[in-house]
């Protein structure tokens, strides 16, 4: 063999290997199902996991307005629904391994409420504002980005609140937004004490609170000066090939005027209606974007630094990063999965599971509980190649 032929063959081999190592990205509107066995998975185990989980649908009513009334509405004042809601589909989901769809069940094209997974999309939009310099630092007080006549942070207790505090749900913001006082969300103690809960220094105490999440959405809208769904569509959903069926709603009364235009401030969940309505496949694309550390083909859509910050536990809660990044640090909730894995979670249960260690993204919607979820994910991991 001549040196030239040897060189050409060697170059061809290197190019083939380099190409094979490149991550796979599905085209817009086309994410074909691949044979699990072809990718080295144990097809029997994977099918057993799918068969079992399909029998484990949530027992909550499919009518989301009724489900809300029986859960939040049963123990909260100010529980009136002020945004759209709908009846959900049955249990459905997808398993994505190394970018390939290896399993799918149920109606994954049905556009359903995603509830608090809306917060993960909100976190992404805030991250885009940060990486593009619209937010100079997450440690800046949020009030400095709002109009001087805004009363949202007028209370001295609220003035030190930063973007980081809102993202980590440690702000302890006090006030009312869209007719919902902060204390009315999951009130604790006796009803006589609800309106006067203990105050905490911003950043020191974690509390999952949808009123404060909606405050973050409104603050982000003030920064972007355009509807957040438009930002999400142009900068994330179109580039990753998502469908056009998803919608991100606010409330009937969450309209504001910016620069002479009426815009709706979106909600961070379906607690009182609204939030993200999306299908499982689009959720999987969003999760896969994070599995690839914010990159989609040749474009870095979301900063790797932002993702690293999102995955960092807050001092007040080791199991929570930025908005709706549920960490598995202690492996208490999902002991069958790596400590480095993350879930985006919505009521119902709506789940996007991201596992960098195993190159795995799993979406499952309307599953019964965390115990069923852990068994399902554990079975999938057991079916992966050794």
N, C-alpha and C positions, 0 to 999 in steps of 0.2 A: 504494500500500500504506500503510495507516494505521500510525502509530508503534506502536500496541498489537500489531498483527499481526506487524510487523517484530520487535518485542521477543520475542514468543512463538516465532516461527520461529528467531530467534537462540538463544533459550534451549534449544529442542528440539535444535538442531544441536550446541550445546555439550554437552548431556547425552549425546547419541549418541556424540560423540567421546570424552567422559570414560568412558563405559561401555565403548567399544571398547578404550580404553587399559588397562582393568583386567585384571590377569593372570587367565588361565583356571586353574581348579582342578577336577580331576575329582571326581565324586561317589564315595562309597564303593561299591565293587564294580562300578563302571562307568567305564571309561576307553576310550571308543570310538576306533576308528582313523579318522583324518582323511586325506583325499586330500592327498598331498604337494604336488601341483600347485596345489591350492586355496590353500596357504600360501606359494606362490611358489618351492618347491623344484624342482630338476631331477629329475624322477621317474626318468629313465633312469639318471642317475649314482647316485642313491640305490639303485635296484634292483641295479645292478651291484655296488655295495659289499656289499649284503646277500648276493647270489649268491656272491661271492668268499669272504666270511668264513665262510659255511656249509660251505665245503670245508676250513676251517682249524681243525678241532677239535683240542684237546690230545691228544697220543698217550699220555698217562699212563693207567693203568687206570681204568676207571669205578668199580671197587670202591675206595672211599676208604681202607679199612683196608689193602688191598694197596698202593695208591699211597703211603700213609704209610710202610709197611715198606720200599718200594723207594727212598724219598727220605730222610726224616729217620732212619728206623730203620736205614738202611744205614751211618750215620756217627755215631750218637748212643748213649750208654749210657742207661739208664732210659727206653727207648723203648716200654715197654708201654702199650697203649691203656687208658685208664681212664674214657672217656666214650663216648657213642653215636657210631656212624659208619654210613654207608649207601652204597649204590651210587648214583652220580649219573646225571643225564640227559645227553643230548647237548648240543651247542652251542646256545645260545638267547640272545635279547636283544631290546631295544627301543630305539627312537630317539624321544626327546621333544624337540620344538621349540616354544618359547614356550608350553609346557604341554600341547601337543597331541601325541598319539601318532601319528607319521607312518610308522612301520615297526615290524614285529614278526616274529620268526622263531623257530622251535623251540617247545618247551613252556615258555612263560613262566609258567605256573601251577604248575609242578612245584616242590615244596618240597625244596630241596637244601641241603647244607652250604654255608655262605658263608665258612668258614674265617676268615681274619683281618679280613674286613669286620666281624666281630663287634666288633673294636676300635673301629670308627667308632661303633657303637651304644653301646659303653661310654663313649667320649668324650662323647657326647651326654648320657648319664645323669649323668656327673660335672658337665657344664656346667649341667644343671638344678639340681643341688645347689648349685653356686656362685651361680647367679642368684637362687636362693631363700634365700640366706643360710645354708645348712647348712654351707657351706665359706666362711669369711670371706675368705680370700685364697689364691690358688694358690701363693703364696710361703710359706705356713705349713708347718712341718714336719708330715708326715702323722702322726707318732707322737702329736701332741697331740690327735688326734681319736679315738684308740683307747683301750680300757680301760687303766688304769694297770698292770695285771698282764700286758699283752700283751708277748710276747718278740720280736715281729717286727722291732722297731727297737732292741733292747737293745744290739746291737753298736755301739760308738762310731762306727764307719764309717758305719752306717746312720742314725744319729740326725739328721743335717742334711737328710735327703732330704725334698723338698717335693712337693706335688701336681704342680707344674710339671715337676719332674724325671721323675716317673713318666709324665706325659702325653707328654713329649718323648722318652721312652726314653733318658734320660741319667742315671738314678739310680745305676747301678752297685751296686744293692742286693745284698747277699750273704746267702744263707741257703737254706732249703729250704721248699717249700710244696707240699702235696698229694703228698708223696713224690718231688718233682722238685727236685734242687738247681739253683741258678741256673746253675752252670757247665756243666751237662749239656745245655743248649739251644745247639745249633750250636757245640760246643767247637772251639777253635782250637789249633793246635800239635800236639805229640806227646801221646799218651794219658797218659804219665807226668806231664805238666804240667797236665792238664785241671782237676784239683781245686784248683789254686793259680794261677789266672790273675793278671795284674797288676791292681792296684787303681787306681781313678781317683777323683779328687775328684768327688762328686755334681754333675752339671751340666756337667762338662767333656768327657765322652766319650759318643758315641752308640753304643748297641748294641741291636739288635732282639732282644728276649728275652721269650719267652712266660711264663716264671715270674714275671717282674716285672709283666707285664701282669695276670696273675692276682692278684698282690698288690694292684694298683690296684682290681680288681673287689671283692676282699675288703674293702679299706678303704672303698670306696663303699658297700658293704652295711652296714658298721658305722655310717656316717653316716646312711643312709636308714632303717635299722631295718626294712626291708621288702624282699622279693625285687626285684632290679633288673628282671626281666622285667615285674613288675607296674607299676613306675614307668614303664618304657618304654611299656607298653600304654596306660596311662591318660593319660599326658601327651604322647605323640607318635603312636603308631600308630593309636589310635582317632580322634584329631582329623584325621589325614591320610587317613583312609578305607582303611587297610590291611586286608587279610584277617585272618581268625582262624587261619590255618593255620601261621603262623610259631611257632617255639619257640626258646628260648634256654636251653641246657643247661650244667651244670657237669660235675663228675666224680662217680664213684661214691663217692669219699671226701671230697668238698668240702662236706659238710654241717656247719653250725654251729648253735649254739643262741643265739638273741637274744630277750630278754624272754620267756623260757619257750617259745618256738616254734622248731621245726626249720626252717632255711632253707638252700637250696643256694646256695653262692657260684658264680656262673657263670664260665665261662672266656672268654678273649678271642680264642679261635680253635679250630681243630680239630686242633692239633698232636698232642694225645694224645686226640682225640675231643672231642665236645661243641661248644660254641659256638653260633652262630646258624644255624638251619635256616630257610630263607625262600625265597619265589619271586621271580622277576625283576621282576614288576610291583610288588611291595611294596618291593623295592630301589629301583626307579625313583621311587616316591612319596617315599621317604626322601631320595634325591638331589635331587628337585625341591623339597623343603622347603628345602634349602640353596641351591638356585638362586634361590629367593625370599627369601634372607637370613633364614631362620628363621620366615617368616610363612606362615600358611595361612588364606586368606580374611581374616577380620577379627582373627585371633588371632596374636600374636607368641609362637610356641611356644618358640623358641630365641633367646636374646639375640644381637643383631647384634654386640655387643662380644665375646661368646664366639666367634662365627664368625671375627671379625677376629683374635682371639688364636690360634684353631686354624690359621689360614692364615699365621701369622707363623713364619718359619724359626727354628729354635733356633740358638744360637751354635755348637753342635757339629755341626749338619747343615743346610745351606742347602736341602736337598731334602725336609725333613720338618718338619711343624708339630706339632700335637697328635696324639694317638693315631690312627694310620692315615691321617693327612692327608698324602698324597704330593704334594709340590709339583713344579711343572714349571719352576722358577725358571731353570734353565740350558737347558731344552729338550733335554737330552741323551737322555732316555728317549723323549719324545714330541715330536720336532722339528716335526711337522706340525700341532701344536696350540699355542694361545697360552700364553705364559709364565705367565699368570694362572690357567690351568686347574688342576684338582685331580683326583686319582683316589683312591678308596678301593679297596684291593686285598686279595684273598684268594687263597690258594694254589689253583692249579688251571687256568687263572687265572679268578678272579671279579673283575669290574671294575664300579665305578660311576664314570663320568666326568662331571664338572661343569664347565661352560664358561660363565661369566657373560658373556663378551664376545660369544658367539654365541647366547646364550639356549638352551643345549643341554644335555640330559642323555642319556647313553648308558649302557645296561647291557648287558654281554655276559659270558656265562659259559662257561667251559671252552674258551677260545680258546687257540691254540697258544703264542704268545709276544708279547713287546713289539713286535717288528718288525711282526708281523701286526696287532697292535692299532693301532699308529701309522698304518699304511696305511689301515686301516678308518676310523679317526677322520678322517684327512686327506681321504678320499673323501667322507665325510659333509659335512665343512665345505665342500668344493668344490661340493657340491650345494645349499648354502644360497643364498638370494637375495643378490644383490650389494648 
